Amino acid sequence: MRETGRPCQAQRKIFTLETWQSAGMRHKGGMFSVSHLTTEQKAALVQWAGDGATLSDLQRHLKEDFGIGITYMETRMLVLDLGLVLHEAPKPVEAKLPPPAAPVPTGTVSLTMDHLALPGALVSGRVTFSDGETGVWMLDQSGRPGLDPDTAGYRPTQDDIIAFQHQLRTLIQKSGL
């Protein structure tokens, strides 16, 4: 050993192609094929596939039971070459969440102001309209109002817009802005 902790050239183990193959590894130049399997190995693959094995299971069985280390892609090719049909267990169906509760109509428009304004806004807050729909409001640096409703495509009624503007004016005056 050298001082660096790495073995010197003379101490390195040299692997021949035969050594790699006997250890279950192959030269990168060739793919594993069905012709490399015995009839016993082919029968075992058919049995495992019939028992509901996945591609990963087949790959693992080949490695553990027969010492054949092949890639996932090579396993796929074997399955195709042998004409095996893999039956994967159905995936559990996720329970669908119930749709969010419909907004509760309050009959009035109410506003709140954030203590910390949204980026790019002079002031911002939340609004609840008379029909219960909610959204985020803001005034940009030029004083233009903006509204981002929580329900996509929502448009407040004309009466709600007028009430919103009056309450917004009052809220801003009270805050001293």
Order of alpha helices (4+ residues) and beta strands (2+ residues): alpha-alpha-alpha-alpha-beta-beta-beta-beta-alpha
